[in-house]
Amino acid sequence: MNGGSGGVRSVWAAAPIKAKILALVLVALAFPFALSVVLIRANHGAVESFSEDVDAWAGVNSLRSSNEENSRLLGAFLERGSFADLNGYNESVDRFVAALAASERRVDDLESEFLLHSIRNSFESWYDEAHVAVRGRIAGYNDPFAAYYRAQRISRFLDGYVSALMDRVLVEGTRAYRARLDRAGAARAFAVAAMLACAGFCVALGFFLSDQLTIPLRRLSAAAARMAGGDLAIEPVRIEGEDEVGALSASFNAMNAHIASLVQDLRDKASMERKLHREELRNVKTEKLLRESEFLALQARINPHFLFNALSSISRDVMLRDGRNSVALVDSLAALLRYGLDQGSGISDLAAELEIVRKYAFIQDCRFQGRIAVRIECAVDSPESVRLPAFSVQPLVENAFIHGLEPKEEGGTIIVSARMRGRAIVVTVSDDGIGIGEERIQAIKRRKELAGTGHLSSIGLSNVRDRLKLFTGDPRSFAIRSGVSSGTVAEILLREGGR
């Protein structure tokens, strides 16, 4: 028994969510359907039984009317001698015989059988006397009315037996009708009780299935919210089952472990780079080595911002939209993380940068539900040959999202374009958002942005500017212009083929 129960639980745990919902619907429909079939059959039986009672009463009533008709037509023939009356008399006798045979087939109690036996014996005696009267009238040599009067006396006895049978049928019919009423009342009470029990069972099953789906999702959502807040030291989410929620839980745990490992690697990397930087400063090695060390340190500081930005979008999708886009979001996040891991030197190409912007834009599109559109236009023939620091374009798009268009209720558009300007390549990120005040632009130029909220705070645009300056050696490699309520344009200037 335990093995069978465990097998059922295993099948239920492995069943998809759609199959579980269909099972609930089938259970909710199967019982009312079966109950309806039972009640319909019971009603049909009651109607048939009532119809049989009515037929029995109608048959006995037909006996009475046929008996009266027999006497009337017999008298008419004896009086007028018309063969039309004789034919009518014969037909009436046939109807009486047929009605009597039908009544004998319907009776199921001893008293009615006795009455029918008396009716048949009386009818046979009546018919013998009536036959004598008919033959005498046809032959004309006997007085037919003596036999007719004897037949009339027998007919009165016959009518008494028929009346007694009719009373018996009415009594039995009334008793059967009351029994049917009692059964119908019991059936109604049973149907009401059964429907209430079915409704209670379906509600309980619905709550059970709801808990099976929502409780794991709430646990998963809470864990995702902690991750989005920066707490990566969380236990794996344990969810029993192999359905879509179980698969999502397994993916989430794997992602959590990967992100925790990645963050630790980034911290170790930053620590090592800081030690290397101090060593380089202490030993006063080459200026080139110092510049590369600064570049790697800045790169390591910006990566966590991409990470927590993506986690925030995944958390919102799980909590608010039941994880409909979680797989695609996790794929986009994995692409972002993989891109960060692959950039050991911190140098990438324009094609990869634009692709990572597309991944980031997808995450933000799920967050803003299409309120902010991103359009990417590349008019460079070989973007894969254009070198630039990794994560140079994406922070500009992120800044346009958070500071330019998120506060704007009606949303807007971000345009990322790459085009040739002489022998140089210009990458522009423009938006039609609320713009940036002059105070903050000056702060960026002084390498000290104002404190703010959002994904970027004190290292966003200044970080991008510094890395581009280190990469190109040209202070004009990054520029930003804006005005309050007039949007923002950020521009990266590169030489063809990189530096």
Sequence and secondary structure as in RCSB ss.txt:
>XXXX:A:sequence
MNGGSGGVRSVWAAAPIKAKILALVLVALAFPFALSVVLIRANHGAVESFSEDVDAWAGVNSLRSSNEENSRLLG
AFLERGSFADLNGYNESVDRFVAALAASERRVDDLESEFLLHSIRNSFESWYDEAHVAVRGRIAGYNDPFAAYYR
AQRISRFLDGYVSALMDRVLVEGTRAYRARLDRAGAARAFAVAAMLACAGFCVALGFFLSDQLTIPLRRLSAAAA
RMAGGDLAIEPVRIEGEDEVGALSASFNAMNAHIASLVQDLRDKASMERKLHREELRNVKTEKLLRESEFLALQA
RINPHFLFNALSSISRDVMLRDGRNSVALVDSLAALLRYGLDQGSGISDLAAELEIVRKYAFIQDCRFQGRIAVR
IECAVDSPESVRLPAFSVQPLVENAFIHGLEPKEEGGTIIVSARMRGRAIVVTVSDDGIGIGEERIQAIKRRKEL
AGTGHLSSIGLSNVRDRLKLFTGDPRSFAIRSGVSSGTVAEILLREGGR
>XXXX:A:secstr
 HHHHHHHHHHHHHS HHHHHHHHHHHHHHHHHHHHHHHHHHHHHHHHHHHHHHHHHHHHHHHHHHHHHHHHHHH
HHHHH  HHHHHHHHHHHHHHHHHHHHHHHH  SHHHHHHHHHHHHHHHHHHHHHHHHHHHHHH SS HHHHHHH
HHHHHHHHHHHHHHHHHHHHHHHHHHHHHHHHHHHHHHHHHHHHHHHHHHHHHHHHHHHHHHHHHHHHHHHHHHH
HHHTT           SSHHHHHHHHHHHHHHHHHHHHHHHHHHHHHHHHHHHHHHHHT  HHHHHHHHHHHHHH
HHHHHHHHHHHHHHHHHHHHSTTTTHHHHHHHHHHHHHHHHH SSSEEEHHHHHHHHHHHHHHHHHHHTTSEEEE
EEE  S GGG EEETTSSHHHHHHIIIIIITTSTT EEEEEEEEEETTEEEEEEEE SS   HHHHHHHHTT   
  SSS SSSHHHHHHHHHHHHHS GGGEEEEE TTS EEEEEEEETT  
